[in-house]
Amino acid sequence: MTTDSSLAPWLHAAHATLAALRARGAHAALLHGPAGIGKWELAMAFARDALCETPDAHGRACGTCPSCRLGAAGNHPDLRVVVPDALAFRRPVPAEAQDDEVTGRDGGEGAEGERGAGAKASREIKIEAVRSLAAFTGISTHRGGLRVVVLGPAEALNAAAANALLKGLEEPPPQSLFLLVSDHLDWCLPTIVSRCALVRVAVPPRQAALNWLLAQGIPDAAQRLTEAGGAPLAAAREEGDGLDADAAETLRGLLRLGPALQAAQIAAQVPRTIPVAASIALFQRWTWDFLSVRLGGHLRYHSEEAARFAALAQAWRPDAAVSWLDRLRDARAVADHPLNARAVVEGLLLAYRNSMAEGRADA
């Protein structure tokens, strides 16, 4: 029996690539691809495989050796997981501390851990975390085998931390394997990227992803997979910090008003507490569908809104819609630490209305 038997089927090819790289002596690999497709789960599964003392014929962890038991207990001395504090739930938790550990479980979009209700955990990987790796990799391994560092997201490294990690990648310690994970490869320091073997993890075929979701018992699997952009783990996760159905429909109702949308309606209807990132994602899906239809494509997310998008096309030029998308992208980059979440969402809706204010679109 292997510990990664639940590894999603679309990750097997990337797992085989990692195994081949390791067999050739690669000391660092960078898993990259869209968020929500299982890159982190793959990295942790491969770390277990690499640390196993009696792997099976396929190189998979046995689940029963002392190393596997240490890993399962969250106490493996030759595994180091480096993540921002906001993703602290990804760090292994020793078995004796699991009952008391307060962790976020929102699938990678942030966690406050044991901080106060108003505190914001850092989303950066800071230099102190990378410097601690020098002590970890500078001594003999405890089990006499490999030591593994799993770090992600790599784009969360601040400048000082990235430069410190670069030194370790340039002169890799013996018996060490670095597994980096990134949702945005182009945001990573190019010199770090160049020192890692790149392993692209692709979005799975829709039917394969849908079959997996159905096997997990996920309700409304097809719709959730569509809204997650084809990323099955994102579709499967519970929306702890997401929009509930009522809030999502409220926002869509405001978007349907188009140029008739009034500031008073926005102020009256936007919920007092609302997640910024999830709201922006809804706005982006709305705009992508509008542009798709306007440019001769099909509706991906809002099949029931064809007539509404046809009406909006009379007032919303494609270039204005693209400009709003640019504003949404910029807002998303700082959405994790809004001073006033409701004000951010209200401001974006006003910008949406204003993007139609210059007159009717060209026919």
C-alpha positions in Angstrom: 0.0 0.0 0.0 1.4 3.4 -0.9 0.7 6.7 0.8 -0.1 8.6 -2.4 -2.7 6.2 -3.7 -5.1 9.1 -3.8 -2.9 11.2 -6.1 -5.2 12.5 -8.8 -4.8 10.6 -12.1 -3.8 13.7 -14.1 -0.8 14.2 -11.9 0.7 10.8 -12.6 2.6 12.0 -15.7 4.2 14.9 -13.8 5.1 12.5 -11.0 6.9 10.3 -13.6 8.7 13.3 -14.8 9.9 14.1 -11.3 11.0 10.5 -10.8 13.0 10.7 -14.0 14.6 14.0 -13.1 15.6 12.6 -9.7 17.1 9.5 -11.3 19.3 11.8 -13.4 20.5 13.6 -10.3 18.4 16.8 -10.5 18.6 18.7 -7.2 15.8 21.2 -7.8 12.5 21.0 -9.6 9.9 23.8 -10.1 6.3 22.6 -10.5 4.3 25.2 -12.3 0.8 25.6 -13.7 -2.6 27.1 -12.8 -3.7 27.2 -9.3 -6.1 24.5 -8.0 -4.8 21.6 -10.1 -2.8 19.7 -7.4 0.8 20.9 -7.8 1.2 21.2 -4.0 -0.3 17.8 -3.4 2.1 16.4 -6.1 5.1 18.0 -4.5 4.2 16.6 -1.0 3.5 13.1 -2.5 6.9 13.1 -4.3 8.6 14.2 -1.1 7.1 11.2 0.7 8.3 9.0 -2.1 11.8 10.4 -2.0 12.1 10.0 1.8 10.7 6.5 1.9 13.2 3.8 2.9 11.5 0.9 1.2 9.6 2.2 -1.8 7.7 -0.1 -4.0 8.7 -1.2 -7.5 7.3 2.1 -8.9 9.2 4.2 -6.5 6.2 5.1 -4.4 6.3 5.4 -0.7 5.5 2.2 1.2 3.6 3.9 4.0 5.0 1.6 6.7 8.7 2.2 7.0 10.1 4.4 9.9 10.4 7.3 7.5 6.9 7.1 6.2 5.6 6.8 9.8 7.5 9.9 10.8 6.1 11.8 7.8 2.5 10.7 8.6 3.0 11.9 12.1 4.2 15.3 10.9 7.6 14.8 12.5 10.0 13.9 9.7 13.4 15.4 10.5 14.5 15.4 6.9 11.5 17.3 5.4 11.2 21.0 5.6 8.1 22.8 4.3 8.5 26.5 3.6 5.3 28.6 3.0 4.1 32.1 3.9 2.4 32.4 7.3 -0.9 32.8 5.5 -0.5 29.2 4.2 0.7 27.9 7.6 -1.9 25.0 7.3 0.4 23.4 4.7 3.1 22.9 7.2 3.2 19.4 8.7 1.7 19.3 12.2 3.1 16.9 14.8 0.6 14.3 15.8 0.6 15.4 19.4 -0.2 19.0 18.4 -3.0 18.3 15.9 -5.8 18.6 18.4 -4.7 22.0 19.5 -3.6 23.4 16.1 -5.8 26.1 14.7 -5.4 26.2 11.0 -7.1 27.6 7.9 -8.4 25.1 5.4 -9.3 27.2 2.4 -7.3 25.4 -0.2 -4.4 27.8 -0.5 -6.0 31.3 -0.5 -5.0 32.3 3.0 -5.2 31.4 6.7 -4.9 33.4 9.9 -3.9 30.5 12.1 -3.8 31.5 15.7 -3.7 35.2 15.0 -6.3 37.6 16.3 -9.4 38.1 14.3 -8.2 41.4 12.9 -4.7 40.3 12.1 -3.4 39.5 8.6 -0.9 36.7 8.2 1.9 37.5 5.8 1.7 36.2 2.3 5.4 36.6 1.7 8.1 34.0 2.2 10.6 36.0 4.2 14.4 35.7 4.4 14.3 34.2 7.9 12.5 31.1 6.6 15.1 30.7 3.8 18.1 31.3 6.1 16.8 28.5 8.4 17.3 26.1 5.5 21.1 26.6 5.7 21.1 24.9 9.1 18.7 22.2 7.9 20.9 21.4 4.8 24.2 21.9 6.5 24.1 18.8 8.7 23.9 15.1 8.0 20.5 13.7 7.3 18.8 12.1 10.3 17.7 9.0 8.5 20.8 8.6 6.3 19.0 9.2 3.1 17.7 12.3 1.3 16.6 15.6 2.7 13.7 17.4 1.0 12.6 21.0 0.9 9.1 21.8 -0.4 8.6 25.5 -0.9 5.8 27.5 -2.4 4.4 29.5 -3.8 7.8 30.4 -5.3 6.5 33.8 -6.4 5.8 34.6 -2.7 9.5 34.9 -2.0 10.4 38.5 -1.2 13.5 39.8 -2.9 15.9 39.1 0.0 14.5 35.6 0.5 14.7 34.9 -3.3 18.4 35.9 -3.3 19.1 33.8 -0.3 17.5 30.7 -1.8 19.4 31.4 -5.0 22.7 30.7 -3.2 21.5 27.3 -2.1 20.3 26.4 -5.6 23.6 27.5 -7.1 25.7 25.3 -4.7 23.2 22.6 -3.8 24.0 20.7 -0.5 24.6 17.0 -1.0 21.7 14.6 -0.5 19.2 17.5 -0.9 16.2 17.9 -3.1 14.3 21.2 -3.6 10.7 21.0 -4.8 9.4 24.5 -5.6 5.8 25.1 -6.6 4.4 28.1 -8.5 1.1 29.3 -9.8 2.7 32.1 -11.7 6.0 31.2 -13.2 6.5 34.6 -14.8 6.4 36.2 -11.3 9.3 34.1 -10.1 12.9 35.4 -10.1 14.3 34.3 -13.5 17.6 33.2 -11.9 15.7 30.9 -9.6 13.7 29.5 -12.5 16.9 28.9 -14.5 18.4 26.8 -11.8 15.5 24.4 -11.5 14.2 21.7 -13.8 10.8 22.9 -14.9 7.9 20.5 -14.6 4.7 21.9 -16.1 1.5 20.5 -14.6 -1.4 21.0 -17.0 -5.1 21.5 -16.4 -6.6 18.1 -16.8 -9.1 17.2 -19.6 -12.5 18.4 -18.5 -14.1 14.9 -18.4 -11.2 13.5 -16.3 -11.6 16.4 -13.9 -15.4 16.0 -13.8 -15.1 12.2 -13.2 -12.8 12.9 -10.3 -15.1 15.5 -8.8 -18.1 13.2 -9.0 -16.1 10.4 -7.4 -15.4 12.9 -4.5 -19.1 13.5 -4.1 -18.9 17.2 -5.0 -22.3 18.7 -5.6 -22.9 20.8 -8.8 -19.6 19.4 -10.0 -19.9 20.6 -13.7 -20.8 24.1 -12.8 -18.2 24.4 -10.1 -15.5 23.0 -12.5 -16.5 25.6 -15.1 -16.4 28.5 -12.5 -13.0 27.2 -11.4 -11.6 27.5 -14.9 -11.2 23.7 -15.2 -9.1 23.4 -12.0 -10.6 20.4 -10.1 -9.1 21.0 -6.7 -10.2 24.6 -6.7 -13.7 23.3 -7.7 -13.7 20.8 -4.9 -12.6 22.9 -2.0 -15.1 24.4 0.4 -15.4 28.1 -0.2 -14.4 29.1 3.3 -13.6 32.6 2.2 -15.7 32.5 -1.0 -19.0 34.0 -2.0 -22.1 32.4 -0.8 -24.8 31.8 -3.4 -26.9 34.9 -2.2 -23.9 37.3 -2.4 -22.9 36.0 -5.8 -26.4 36.5 -7.2 -26.5 40.0 -5.7 -23.3 40.9 -7.6 -24.6 39.4 -10.8 -27.8 41.3 -10.4 -25.8 44.5 -10.2 -23.8 43.6 -13.2 -26.9 42.9 -15.2 -28.0 46.6 -14.8 -25.0 47.7 -16.9 -25.1 51.4 -17.7 -28.3 51.8 -15.6 -26.5 50.8 -12.4 -26.6 53.5 -9.8 -24.2 54.3 -7.0 -27.1 54.1 -4.5 -27.9 50.6 -5.6 -24.3 49.5 -5.1 -24.2 51.0 -1.7 -27.5 49.4 -0.7 -26.9 46.0 -2.0 -23.2 45.0 -1.7 -23.0 42.9 1.5 -21.3 44.5 4.5 -18.8 41.6 4.6 -17.7 40.3 1.2 -14.5 38.5 0.0 -12.6 40.7 -2.4 -10.8 38.0 -4.3 -13.9 35.9 -4.9 -15.9 39.0 -6.0 -13.1 39.9 -8.5 -13.1 36.4 -9.9 -16.9 36.6 -10.5 -16.4 40.0 -12.2 -13.7 38.5 -14.4 -15.9 35.6 -15.5 -18.7 38.0 -16.4 -16.4 40.1 -18.5 -14.7 37.1 -20.2 -18.1 35.8 -21.2 -19.1 39.3 -22.5 -16.0 39.6 -24.6 -16.3 36.0 -25.9 -19.9 36.7 -27.2 -19.0 40.2 -28.4 -16.1 38.7 -30.5 -18.1 35.8 -31.9 -17.5 33.2 -29.3 -19.6 31.3 -26.9 -20.7 31.7 -23.3 -18.6 29.6 -20.9 -19.8 30.7 -17.5 -23.2 32.3 -18.0 -25.1 30.3 -20.6 -28.4 31.8 -19.4 -27.3 35.4 -19.9 -27.1 35.5 -23.7 -29.8 38.2 -24.0 -28.3 40.2 -21.2 -24.8 40.3 -22.9 -26.5 41.2 -26.2 -28.0 44.2 -24.5 -24.8 45.2 -22.9 -23.0 45.1 -26.2 -25.0 48.2 -27.1 -23.3 50.2 -24.3 -20.0 48.5 -23.6 -17.3 48.6 -26.1 -14.8 45.7 -26.1 -11.9 48.1 -25.4 -13.7 49.5 -22.3 -14.4 45.9 -21.1 -10.7 45.1 -21.5 -9.8 48.2 -19.5 -12.0 47.1 -16.7 -10.4 43.7 -16.8 -7.0 45.4 -16.4 -8.4 47.2 -13.3 -9.7 43.9 -11.9 -6.3 42.3 -12.4 -4.6 45.2 -10.6 -7.1 44.9 -7.7 -6.6 41.2 -7.5 -2.9 41.7 -6.9 -3.6 43.5 -3.6 -6.9 41.8 -2.8 -5.4 39.9 0.1 -4.9 43.0 2.3 -7.8 45.4 1.5 -8.2 48.2 4.0 -12.0 48.0 3.4 -13.2 45.0 1.4 -16.7 46.4 0.8 -15.3 49.7 -0.5 -13.0 47.8 -2.9 -15.9 45.9 -4.4 -18.1 49.0 -4.5 -15.4 50.9 -6.3 -15.0 48.1 -8.9 -18.7 48.2 -9.6 -18.7 51.9 -10.0 -15.8 51.5 -12.5 -17.8 49.0 -14.3 -20.7 51.4 -14.7 -18.4 54.2 -15.6 -16.7 52.2 -18.3 -20.1 52.4 -20.2 -20.6 56.1 -19.5 -19.0 57.4 -22.6 -21.9 56.5 -24.9 -23.2 53.6 -26.9 -20.8 51.1 -28.3 -20.1 50.9 -32.0 -22.4 48.5 -33.8 
